[in-house]
């Protein structure tokens, strides 16, 4: 049985046949003969991922001007490396490099000529800021790392590359500050990245499910497209994971309050940042509990409301033919359908969906006595409160968490809500993100760490890094 060779030979024809065998039926593989330069050689490249003009400028033209018999030093600006490994040749061709194969030589010269198109650096649509940097990550891993290095001119910034995906061979970068990040956390993430065995990596979300040790409804890794947010988390001792062909970065470890922090909190005065932070936490409670609270009050505990409000709610519910639970579930599911439709449709049509859903459907269902006016108000406030979260993943978790609260409220009233809230609180206190308590500092009762949780104190008081990341260097230089 004939096996594929591992290294090149001195026979040019055999080497070309081996390359052809690896890329059989690949018509964008070009084997350009260089006989016109009195040289027995071939230039190999995949034309769809290289820049043809670059090949002419850095490879072909220097060959015309240089001594063609010189083996080394002919192309000092373009030559990357020399190898005799066929596996390395295949990898280089797929990365957009050019290969030069010569007669009577078992070494191949590799040249850079990539031409992967990338979009310009823009502000992420899902993470807008008022004051601060508007630069967001793009699909190029090199560009994303350059945005981080642009902000951190530090030799302790370490970058480790991994190739994940048996078929896609996707390049993944792990970034951290060596003098701050906890060594055990870095080693744990590095080990998990090395152990990933998957055919194709489409986005960081694929990697996240392999790195996370739990199946909680709450995200334990922060996903962001902002370079400034990533750098701020690196300075706190966290680790960033970036994937080629994806504009997102994964940050670990994280806490519950990490998802409620925004760059605007630190670019504005502390009292305004604290007010906005408090509104976000309040929005979390409203999104989770308000529909359930409405169901519990209407079904079991209407006596806790003033008499005037009770009469008002009763009059709006008089002609609604089903219980408040069905009413709330129907409106919440309709809202989720409208939200998903507005995301998937083109932007011009998406605005129409909002008008149709908010005005036409909302007015029609009330006039048809299918939903009460009070329920429309409750659902609207709940929806707005869920959108105040800076990170999309946490907002999705909050909306999903509201459904079991509504079921418990319909069955057991406020008592059922209380028990479920206790269960969620216990779960948050027990949950960990790479060894870090997820609900810190409340679960660890470290009151000194609460300077950046429900509110934000003035920046001169941030003299220590958060202890939840277990940083090596705890003190910050703030004078």
C-alpha angles and dihedrals in degrees: 000000000000116000128201114260119247098207138036124260131214091257110095095200093055092049091051091049091052091052092047090052091055092051101035113165090012102130097182090066106104123201104190116193116225097197090119087074092055087254128125097222144111131219112215126196143139103249096206095063102036133074107244093202090052090054090052094047102044102029116019100039094047087052090057092051101039133070102271094206093064109101100196135032095028094117106028095162097046107031111104103174146320123241142165095202114113090202089056090049092055091048092049094049091051090050092058100261130137123238125208115202117188133194117260091012129109092194124088122206116222123207133188115244106140120160105179107158117231132183122243122268109270139162114279111252094217097049110045122172132195099207123024139039118343096196115120134184121270133200094274115092092203092052092049092051090048089055089055094046089048087064099035114050092180130130089210090069102109126197123191122186127214130184110219127180125059091223104022097041090205117192114233125187127205113202129189143142107257096208094049111030118088111257095219093053091048091049092048093052092044091052093049092049091051092050096053110118111185135136099225136018111203101169141346088271089073090056094043093064090054094048098045115085097199139057098219123152087234117080113244096192123059116231115202140161095199120104094202093052090050093051092048090054091047089055089054091057100264129135125239125208118199127186127206114246091024130091095209131095126203117219123201143220102027140171132213092260093052088075091056096053121098133182088242089065090067098035093060133056114293096243092053091045089050092050092051091045090052090049090054093053089046088051089056091056093045094049093050102038112024100081090042091048090052091051093047094049096046094044103038117357109041089135091076090068126080113264094246092055091046091055090048094051092043092053091052091048096045096096099031104111100207139051123277092255093063089044093053096042091049093052094043093050091046089051091051091049091051091047093051091046092051090052096049098042123080113274095253093053092040091067089054090053090057092052093046093047098043101041111018100038094035094051094041097052092050094049090048090054091238094121132020125241090242092057091052089055093047093050092046093052090046092051094048091048092052091054094056092078110105093217119062096212093059091048090054091050091051093052091048091049091057093070098065089046090056091050093050091047091052092050104037107008120217091345090060091048090050094052092047091047089052090050092051091047092051089048091052092049092049096044119100135193109209091328094317118119104249096212095045133174092026094048091048093040093227100155093183089064095058095087090103105034121074090005136010119239121209114291095244087068092060094092096142133047118243110281093214091079091052092226122196092222107047101173123081124208103241120148 
